[in-house]
Amino acid sequence: MLTLVIPVYNYAHKLEDTLSILRAWLKDRSDVKEILFVNDGSTDSTAEMLSKLEKPMRALHLPKNSGKGAAVKAGALAATGDYIFFTDIDMPYELNAIDRALQEFAQGADVVSGSRNLEGSKSNVERSAERKASSVLFSWLANFILLEHVPDTQCGLKGFTRPAAQTIFENIRATGYVFDVEILYIAQHENLRIGFVPVTLINDSNSSVNVVKDGARMAFDLARLYMRTRTRINMKDVLFISGLGLAIAFLLMPTLHNIGILTALSERGVPVLWTLLALPVFMPLFLVAGSLGLSLLPFHKHAAAQFSRYGVIGAFNTALNAAIFNTLIYLSGVSQGPLVTVFALITFAIVITQSFFWNMFWTFRNTPPQNRHKQYARFFAITSVVAMINLSIIHVLVNVVGAPPGIPVKIWANIALLLTIFTAVLGNFFGYKFFVFKK
């Protein structure tokens, strides 16, 4: 049994036309449990007309106008059907698309979205060039920065299984242009299966588009949704990142001492104690801010959050790497020659092992369980290849090129180490994501 949710606002002048279409549609159906009109704070006689509805039609009244998104959300959460659909009050699409959607549900879909861009889609009305252009541009932008490919983000006919509707509409916050985009984003983020069906456009009465005004608002709303969804980290993540920040602060201390930074700061009037106290305070804050910044990168779905967590682990690995590397240099008194390469190998072996567990249990935590031995072998292989490239770079810079005039060999060894961060970050991330922790 299904529920059809229809948001309505100040539509008394044409409401009877919509009711006639729905009554005719209901005559041939026995699977409609209810048609739920959500009155979004109308100020005309819409509420009065809806009060006279007969079953299976009923109405839900919101106290004030809150937007289409809020109205659909209220209706979806109040619906009692096993499958919940929504469409617009002006009946823009032939309702036979619901039958196609039910077939998708029978094949395992959790969410079904109509699309005006699929094979089999038709249009019985002429859409304005401005409306077509704004729809295509908005859909492209939403796909580029937020979604895995969706053929039509703005089609106003969508359906959900009851559990999927609960998951999506309990979390949705958008009420304007990006309402449909957030539905799809949450569905993808929650790994719900999405099906798409062609639709026939039979009415385009809501076709007034102001390219400048509406275009700017659409872009603003999409940017706001992007910021909100990509910077969502929970308190556990914040505490974990802060803890790693403290660890990094303490790991950096021997490195700063070894390369002379603490001494240089002290000579310029900055007490060593101040520096040592400042690191544990500012490093956690810097790491949390950096994690939020990385999460804004325009990757799809989980990739931005994964790269953000990967960046945090990378910072920790870099500090650990530098601490072990500099401790070995300090204890041995050797800062050039073949032994430096051995130090780098020892450092690599320690860092890679602990890094595997950080990445498995936190960075790529949403991946399904796999054979850990094979997974570690792949992890080791990817990291080894990248490490060999980086070791070659370090060897050439330290032992072949040598420190430039005026740069101490200890500092040059660390500069060589820092220059390998770029290749390590990108090489390892894409290798881990698509080869080691793939879905």
N, C-alpha and C positions, 0 to 999 in steps of 0.2 A: 504494500500500500504506500502511496506517495502523498506528499504535501507540496503544493505549489504556493510559494510566498511571493506576494506582489506588493512592493512599497507604493504608497500613493500620497500625493501632496497637492491639495487644491485642484482636484480633477473632476469636480462635480459636473462641469459642463459637458464632459465626454464619458463620464463613468458608465452611463447606461450602455454605450456602445461596447465597452469592454465586457460588461456583464453579459450582454447578448452573445458575444463570441465565446465566452466561457461556458454559458449554458448549453450552447450547441455542441461544444467539445465534450461536455460531461455526458451527453446522451449516449455516446458510444463507448463509455469507459466505466468499468466497475472497480478499477484499481486506485481511484482517487479518494483518499481518506478525507482531505480537506483542501480548500483553497483559502489561504490565510492572507487577507489584506492587512497591511500595517499602515495605519493612518499616521503620517509623520507630522502631527501637529497642524493639520489643515485649518485654515481660518474661514473657508467658505462652507457650503452645506455638505461637504464630503462625509463628515462624521455622521450626519443625520441619515444620509442615503445608505451608508454601510451598516447602520443599526437595524435596517430592515432586511438584511440578507437572510437567506434560508440555507439550511444544510445542503451540501457539505461546505458551503461558504461561511466564513466567519471573519470577524475583524478584531484587530488588536490596536489600541489607541495609545500613542505616545503623547506625553503632556506638552511637548514643544517640538518645533521643527529642528531636527538634528542631522539631516542629510540622509541620502540613500543608503550609505554604508551602515549607519546606525539602525535604520529601519529594517534592512535585510537581516542584520545581526539579531535584532530582537525577535523577528519572525522565525529565523532558523532555530534559535534556542527555545522558542515556544512551540515549534512544530512537533507533531506526534507521529508523523509518517516514518516508514522505514527508509524511504528515499526522499530527500528534500531538494526541491528545485526552486530557483527564483528567476523571475523575468520582470520586464518593465510594464507599467500600467497601460502603455499605449499599444501593447501586444506587437512588438516589432518583428517577431519571428513566428513562423508557423510552428504550432505546438507539436507537430509530428516528430520534431527533433527529440522530444522526450522519449519516444519509443526507441530511437537509435541509442539514446543515452542508457536506457534500461538494458539494452543488449550489451553495452560496454560494462555495466555493473555485473551482468551475468558472467562476464569473462574475467572478472576480478578487479575492475577499476574501483577506486575509492572516491574519486572526483571526476566529473565529466564536464568539459567546457565546450560550448559551441564555438564554431569558427567560421568566419565569412571567407576564409582563404583556402579552405580545403577543396579537393576535387568533389564535386557534387553539391557544393554550395551555390545558391542562386540569389539573385536580387531582382525583385519585381518593381523596385523604385529606383529612381536616379538619385544618387548621393552627390552632394555638392563637392566640388574639387577641394575646397578648404577643409571639409570634414574628412575626406579621404586622406588628404595630406597630413592633417594633424593626427589622425588615427594611426597611420603607418609610421610616422616619426615617433610618436609616443611609444608604440609597441616595440619599435626597434631599440629605442633608448632603454626601455624597461628590460628587454632581453639582454642588452649589452652589459648593463651594470648590476642587474639583480637576479635574473632568471636563467635557468637552462631553457633552451629554445621552446617557445610557445607560439604557435602560428597566429593567434589572435588574442591579445590580452584583454581587450575591452568588450568582447561580445557579452551582451547582457542576458545570456541564458546559460546558467550553470546548475549542476546537480551534485549531490553528495549522498553518500551513505550516512546513516544517522551517526555512527561513531566518528566519521570524518568531519561531519558538520560540527559536532561538539568540540573536536580538537581545534578546528580552524576558528570558529566564531567565538570561542572562549578567549582566544588570544588576539583577535584582530582589533585594531585601534583606528584605522583610517576610515574616514567618512566621505571623502570627496572623490576626485578623479582617480586616485591610486587605490581605491577600495578593491577593484578586481585584481590589481597587481599584487596586493598584499595577500589576497586569498591564495593565489597561485604560489607566491613566495612561501607562505606557511606550509602549503601542501608539499612543495618540493623539500623544504627544510625538514619536515617530519617524515620524509621518505614515503609519502602516500602515492599510490599509483594513479596517474592522471590519464584519462582518455579524452579524445577529441572527436567531435561529430560535426558534419556539415550542417549548415542552417540555411533557411530561405528567408531573406529579408523581405517583409511585406509592408512595412511602415517605417518611415524615418522622420516622424514628426518632430523629434528633438534634434533638429539638424542645424540649429543656429549656433555657429561657431565664430567667435571673435579671435582671429589668428593671434593678435598681439596680447590681448587681455587673457584669454583662455590658455593660449600657449605658454605664457609666462607663469600662470598659476599651475598648470600641469607640470612644468619643469620644476617649479618650487616644491610642489607636493611630492614629486618623485625623489627629489634630492633629500627632502626631510625624511621620507620613508627609508631611503638608502642609509642615511646617517643613523637612524633609530635602530634598524635591523642589524647593521654591521657593527655597532659598538655595544651590542648586548652581551656582556659577560657577567657571570654570576659571582656572588661573594666568595665562593670557594676558589674560583679562578683568581680573584683579586688577592686573596690571602696567599695562595700558592705562588703567584707571581711576586708578591712582596717578599715572601720567604726566599725565593731564588735571588731577588735583588739584594737581600742581606748577605746571602752566601757569596754573591759576586763581589760585593764590597770588601769582604774579608779576603777573598781569593786575590783581589787586585793589589792588596797591600804589599806582598813581597815583590810583585812585578814593579810597582811604582818605586819601591826602594832600590831594586836591582838596576833599573835604567836611569836612576838619578833624579826622578821627578820630585820626590819628597825633599831631597837636598836642595834642588833648584827653587822650590817654593819657599823653603825655609830661608834661603839667602835673600829672597825678595820680601821677607817680613811676614810670611804666612807660617805660623807655628805648625809643626808636624802634627801635634795633638788635634788642632782644629781640622786638618785634612782628614785624619783618621776618624774623627767623630762625624764629620760631614758625610763621608761615604755611606755609612749605614743608614743615614737619614734620607739622602737624596737619590741613591741608587734604586731603592724600591719604587719611589715616586716616578723616576725616569722610566723604569721598566714598565710600569702600569700604563703610563702615557704613551710609550712606544708601542705597546701591545694594541691599544686603542687605535693609534695611527695606522698600524699595519692592517688592522681589520677593515679599514676603509678602502683598501686597494680593490679595483674593479674586477675581482675574480667571481666566478659563479658559485652559488650555493655555499657549501661548507668550506670551499677553498680559501676564502679570505680569513675565516676563523682559524683554519688550520695553519695558514701562513703566519698569522698573528702569534699563535702558540709556538709554532716552529721558530719564529724570531726570538721569543723569550728563551727557549731551550738553546738556541744558537748563541745568544748572549752569554748564557751560563757556561756553555761548552767553551766559548772563546776565553772566558775568564779562567776556567779550570785549566784549559790548554796552556794559557800564558803562565799560570801559577806553577804548574808542574814543570814546564819548559824552563822557566827562570830559576826555579828551585834547583833543578839539575845543573844549570849553568853556575849558580852560586856555590853549590856544594863541591863541584868539580873544578871550578876556576877556569873552565874551558868555554870559549864563546865563538870559536871558529874551527874549521877542519872537519874531518869525517865524523868525529864524535858528536858534533851538533846534529848531524843527520840521524844518528842513533838516538839522541835525546828526543828528536821529533817523532821517531817511530815508537818509542816507549810512551810518549805523551798520547800519540794517536791510539795505541792499544787500550789505554785506560779510558780515554774520553769516549771512544766509539762504543765500548761495552755499556757504560752507564747511559749513554745517549740513546741506545736501542730501547731501553726500558722507559725512559721519559717519553720518547716518541710513540711507543706502542700503547702506553697506558694513558697518555694525556694528549699529545699533539693530534694523533689520528685515532682518537678514542672511539669514534663511531663506526670503525670498520669491523666487519664480522670476524669471529675467532678463526684462526688459521693454525696450521702446523708451525709451532714456534721455532723448531729447528730449521726448517726450510726458510721461514721468514727471516731468521737471524742470518742465515747464509746469504740470502739476497741482500739484506741490509749491509752485511760485511762486504759483499762484492761491490755494491754501489759506492759505499764509503771508501773502499780501498782504491777503486779507480780514480775517484776524485782526489783522494789523498796522494796517490802517486803523482798526479798532475801537480798538486800543490808542493809536494816534496821536491819535485824537479825544479819548480820555480824557486823554492828556498835555496836549494843547492846551487843553482846558477847565480842567484843574487849574492849569496854569502861567500861561496867558495870560488866562483869563476869571475864574476864582476867585482866583488869585494866592496867594502865600505868606501863611499866617496870621501875625498879629503874633508876633514873637519867633523866627520860623523863617527863617534866611537863604535867599535865593532859590536858591542852589546846592543846598542840602540839600532844599528843596522840589521842585526839578526831579528829584532822584534818588528822592524819595519817590513822585512821580508815576510814575516809571519802574518802581519796585518794585510799585506797585499793579496794574500791567498783567500781572504774572507769572501770576496765577491764570487769567485769560482766555487768555493765550498758551499755557500748559501744556496745559490741557484741550482748547481749540479746535484747536491744532496736532496733538496726539497722536491724537485721534479722526479728524481729517481725514487725517493721514498713514496711519494704520492701515487705514482703510476706503475711502480714495479713491486715495491715491498708491501705497502699497506693498501693496495688497490682493493676495490670492492668487487 
